Amino acid sequence: MATVLIQPAGPRDQAMHKDQYEALRAALEAEGYESTVDIGFEKRGVEQVVLDLVIHLGEDVLLDAVVAAAKKHLRNFRRPETGEPRTATIYGPRGEVLSVVELEDDPE
């Protein structure tokens, strides 16, 4: 089965957006992808702070389906320091960057 790993920016991010991450995971599962939300290994240090979401795709995952699901389920993600929209960087199975998706706000 094709896999998708969703990595929030850290424990706080995962807790604050738990429902949205779970909705994304469920949507990808409904598309037939084995999906997991996990912060993984957390590095410390100013130069290593991860501000945005990372999504890792396994073999045979359709990029367009993941981008559409991320844009639908991950709304109103802003950087606390600046208020700027956050992004989701999507990596392929060999570690290559496939896409950087800006996470948009709900329309007013």
N, C-alpha and C positions, 0 to 999 in steps of 0.2 A: 504494500500500500504506500502511496506517496505521502510524505510527511512535511509538516510545517511547524517550525519552532518559533513562537512569539516571545520575544524577550523585552519586557518593560525596562525602563531606565534604572530601576532599582526597587527595593522593597516599598518605599513610600509611593512611588508611581504605581506599582502593582496594586497597592491597597486603595489608593484614591480612585483608580479607574477599573476596579475589579469587575464591575458589571459590563463595562464596554469590552474589556479583554475577553470575558467569558462569552459575550455575544459574538465577537469575531471568531473565537475558537469554535463555537457551535455552528456558525454559518459555514466555516471551512469544513467541519465534519459533515455537514449536510451535503457539501459538494463532493464528498468522498475522500477527503484528505484526513489523515491521522494528525491531529493538531494538539499542541501542548503550549501552555503559558508557563514560563519558567524564567526567573531572572538569571539563572546560571551563576557563573563565577563573578563575584563583584570585586573589581579592582578599586583601590583607593589612591588618592592623589589628585591634585588640581588638573594636571594635564590628562588624566585618565577618566575624568568624570564624563559619564554618558548622559547627554541631555535628551536624547531622543530614542524612540523605539527602534528595535532591530528585529527583522523577520528573516529567518533562514529557511530556504526552500530545499527540499530533497529532490531527487530525480522525479521526472514526470509530473511536476506541478505546473499548472498553467498560471503564468505571471498575471495575466489580465484578470483572472478570477480572484487572486489574492489582492490585487490593487483595488478592485471594485469592492470587495468585502471590507478592506481596511477603510476606504473612504466612507462607506456606509455606516460602519459600526464605531469608528474612532473619531468622534466629533468633539469640538471644543477643547482640544488639547493645546494649551498655551504654555510657554516658558514662564515660570513664576517671576523670574528676575526682570524680564523685558516685556512680557505680554505678547511676544511674537508667536505665530503658529509654530508648532513642532512638526517634525518630519518622521516618517518611517523609512528607514533604509532597508531595502530588500536585497538579500544576498542569494546567489545561486548555490548549487550543490558543491561547487569547487571554490567557494569563497569570493566569487566575482560579484561586484555591485551590478544588479540588474535594473534597479529603479530607486529613485528617491521621491517619496510621495509626501506632499504637504498635507497635513491633517487640517481640514477646514472646519469652520464654525457652522453651526446650524444657521440656515437662512432666517432672517428676522421677519 
